[in-house]
Amino acid sequence: MSRFLGPIRQLGYVVDDIEAGMDHWSKVMGVGPWFYNSRVPIEDYRYDGKSYDVHNSVALANSGYMQVELIQTRNNTPSMYRDFMQAGHRGLQHVAYWTQSFDEDLALMLSEGFTEKMSGCVGKNGRFTYFAQEGHPGTVIELSEVLGPKGRMFDLIRTASEDWDGSDPLRPFPDLETI
């Protein structure tokens, strides 16, 4: 467990083909069902302090309490995912810690010398920040707020994975406005 933020709750993989990734994880790894969003509605997206219009596809599933995230970039907008791919990497790009105390945990990380590189918000109370420090590929840290609709969606995804029998492996993202 992290001495800063508790347990790691998500592993984020950057992939070239998200559909093939979901197929592999569900058929070979037995992980699913996958909740897929072809264009994640990210508000206030920033990279190095500058605002951009980003287009990412994301799929989420759980294996126990660990969430697996597959990410495919769909445009050439500056992002840590694009940087990872341009460096020749594929696979595990980040680990995420979930928080219900985003402001306090962000202040803690900044006081420890971490710096923000990429940030935004998905739905109400769904802020996220990726820190610039990376010891080696796959060690970027994301701080992800899990209050409100985003937290309820993550609970729904985890619950769907419990006793999943392999049927209906691909499902749409729930509407964050109604959950």
N, C-alpha and C positions, 0 to 999 in steps of 0.2 A: 504494500500500500504506500502511496506517495506520502511523504512527510508533510507535504503542503496541502494537498487537495483531496485526500482519501483515495478510494480505489479507482483504477482506470475503468471506464464504463463503455468505451467504444474504440474499435480499431477501424481506421479509415484507409481504404485501399483505392488508389488511383488506377484506373483501367482504361484501355483503349476501346473496349467493346463491352458496355455494361450489360447488354442482353446475354452475351456469352458468359460474363461473370456470374450473373444470377443463375444461369443454367448450370454452370460448374458447381457453384456453392450448394445449390439445391440437390442436384443429382449425385455428385461425388462426395460432398461433405455432409449432406443431409441437413443443411441449415435452411430454414425458411419458416413460414412463407415470406416472400419478399414484397415490400411495399415500395412502389416505384413512382417517381415523379420525374417526368421528362424535362421539366424546367422549374427548378426550385424558386419560389418567389422570395428572393432575398432583397430586403430593404436596406437602405443606407450602407451598401457594400463599399468598403474601402480597402485599398491596397497601398501600403506605404503612405497612408494619409490622404490619398487621392480617391475621388469617387469614380466608379465605373459601373457599366451595365453588364453584369456577368450572366452567362447562360451555362448552368451546370445541370446535368441529370444525376439523380441520386437514387439509390436503392438501399433500403434498410431491412435487416432481419436480426433476430437474436439467436444466440446459442447460450442457453441459460441466461445469466444476468449480463453477459457480454453482448453488446450490439456490434454488428458488422455493418459498415457503411461502404458501398461501392460508389465511386464518383467518376463521371466522365465529363470532361470539359467539352463544350460545344461551340465555343468561340475562342478567339485569341486574346481575350481580356487578361491583363496582368493578374496573376494569382499564384499562390504557393503551389497549387496543383500543376499549373503550366510550368513553373520553375522546375518542379520535380521531374516532369516529363522531358523538358528540354535538357536536363542533366543526364538523360538516358535511363531514368528509373521508371519502374512500374511496381505496383504492389503497395505494401504498407507505407503510407505517407505520414500519418499522424495517429496519436492516441488522444482520446478526449476524456476529460474529467467533467462530470456534471455537477452543477451547483444550483442551489436555491438562494444563494447569497452572492450574486454575481459581482456587485460593486465591491464588497468586502474582499472576495477572493481575487478579483482583478487588482485591487490595491496591494494585496499581499504579494502577488507575483511581481508586480512592478517594483515593490520595495526590495525584492530578492534579486533585482537586476535584470529581469525579463523585459523585453520590449515587444510592443504590438506590431505585427506585420500585416495582418489581414483580419477584417472584422465585418460584421453585418448583423442583421436580425431576420429571423424567420417567424412571422406571426407575433402576436402579443407575448411579451415575456420570453422571447426566444433569441436573446442576444448571444453572439459567439465572438471569440477572439482567438486567433492563432498567434503564437509567440514566435519571434524571429529565431531564437536560439535553437540550433539543431546539432546534436553531437555527431550523428551519422544518419544516413537516409532512413526514414521511418520513425524518427524521434521528435518530430514537431509536436508541440503540446497545444491542444485546443481546450479552451475553457468554454463550456456550453451551458447556458442558462436553461433550466428545465422546469420552469413554472408555467402555469396556465396551459393553453392548448398544446404547446410543444411537449411539455411533460406528460400530458394525458395521451398524446399520440405515441410517445415512447413506451408508456405503460401498455397501450393497446397492442403495439408490435411485440413486446415481450410476452404478453398473455397469449397472443395468437401462436407463438412458437412453442408454447407448452403443449406437449402431446401432439404436435403437428404430425400428421400421417402422410405427408408428401402430396396431398391433393391441393389443388388450387394454389400452385406455387408462386404465382405472380398476381399481385393485387394493387389497386391504385392507392396512392397516398390518401389518407382521410382528409376531409376538408377541415382545415384548422379553424375556420369560423364556426363550425357546428359541433366540435368535440369538446 
